[in-house]
């Protein structure tokens, strides 16, 4: 400890200066106390309290009723959720019947077709164990020989299904078509 009067260096526990006899003031610990013990100081408790409050707010925001997103066909890109999977593709230019297996809850059949002659049609039917599930026609009239498309979709149970393509018999091979089958799982 250094004497404030004569600047002599005294032992740390000295009460008076060894050189001039000046009373030495005891040094008080400074306000900037360091916490070497890792205990609970007021500052540490405040930080802990703020952290717990923030965790509570985040938890409530996540679990609050009505804030969950619903999963629809349009946002099924989220991992772990169902989406459309192509399971078969068929090509032809005359009548055809093809079978396939469905694992999911929906079926979609997408047909593109183009006639080789004018004034013709194409009928597509989806069959399940109980009969026809869905059907529709593509029709070309007059000079129309454009490429057309249609989509058939139904809610189903997993199992065996068939798609039937029916084109007029005369003249044969008058419509080029492609059928894509999709399963929703």
ChimeraX attribute file (.defattr): number of C-alpha atoms within 10 A of each C-alpha:
attribute: neighborCount
match mode: 1-to-1
recipient: residues
	/A:1	18
	/A:2	14
	/A:3	20
	/A:4	13
	/A:5	12
	/A:6	12
	/A:7	12
	/A:8	13
	/A:9	14
	/A:10	16
	/A:11	11
	/A:12	10
	/A:13	9
	/A:14	16
	/A:15	15
	/A:16	16
	/A:17	21
	/A:18	14
	/A:19	12
	/A:20	12
	/A:21	12
	/A:22	14
	/A:23	14
	/A:24	17
	/A:25	12
	/A:26	11
	/A:27	8
	/A:28	6
	/A:29	7
	/A:30	7
	/A:31	6
	/A:32	6
	/A:33	7
	/A:34	8
	/A:35	10
	/A:36	6
	/A:37	6
	/A:38	8
	/A:39	9
	/A:40	11
	/A:41	10
	/A:42	9
	/A:43	9
	/A:44	12
	/A:45	12
	/A:46	12
	/A:47	12
	/A:48	12
	/A:49	12
	/A:50	11
	/A:51	11
	/A:52	11
	/A:53	12
	/A:54	11
	/A:55	12
	/A:56	11
	/A:57	10
	/A:58	11
	/A:59	11
	/A:60	11
	/A:61	11
	/A:62	10
	/A:63	10
	/A:64	10
	/A:65	8
	/A:66	7
	/A:67	9
	/A:68	9
	/A:69	7
	/A:70	8
	/A:71	12
	/A:72	11
	/A:73	11
	/A:74	7
	/A:75	12
	/A:76	14
	/A:77	13
	/A:78	9
	/A:79	7
	/A:80	7
	/A:81	12
	/A:82	18
	/A:83	20
	/A:84	17
	/A:85	14
	/A:86	14
	/A:87	13
	/A:88	15
	/A:89	14
	/A:90	14
	/A:91	14
	/A:92	14
	/A:93	19
	/A:94	17
	/A:95	17
	/A:96	14
	/A:97	14
	/A:98	14
	/A:99	13
	/A:100	12
	/A:101	13
	/A:102	19
	/A:103	14
	/A:104	19
	/A:105	15
	/A:106	18
	/A:107	24
	/A:108	20
	/A:109	23
	/A:110	16
	/A:111	22
	/A:112	16
	/A:113	22
	/A:114	22
	/A:115	22
	/A:116	14
	/A:117	16
	/A:118	16
	/A:119	13
	/A:120	21
	/A:121	19
	/A:122	23
	/A:123	15
	/A:124	25
	/A:125	19
	/A:126	24
	/A:127	18
	/A:128	16
	/A:129	10
	/A:130	7
	/A:131	11
	/A:132	14
	/A:133	18
	/A:134	16
	/A:135	17
	/A:136	13
	/A:137	13
	/A:138	17
	/A:139	15
	/A:140	18
	/A:141	10
	/A:142	9
	/A:143	9
	/A:144	14
	/A:145	18
	/A:146	12
	/A:147	12
	/A:148	14
	/A:149	14
	/A:150	14
	/A:151	15
	/A:152	17
	/A:153	17
	/A:154	13
	/A:155	11
	/A:156	17
	/A:157	13
	/A:158	14
	/A:159	13
	/A:160	13
	/A:161	20
	/A:162	19
	/A:163	24
	/A:164	18
	/A:165	23
	/A:166	18
	/A:167	23
	/A:168	15
	/A:169	10
	/A:170	8
	/A:171	9
	/A:172	11
	/A:173	16
	/A:174	20
	/A:175	22
	/A:176	17
	/A:177	20
	/A:178	16
	/A:179	23
	/A:180	17
	/A:181	23
	/A:182	21
	/A:183	23
	/A:184	19
	/A:185	15
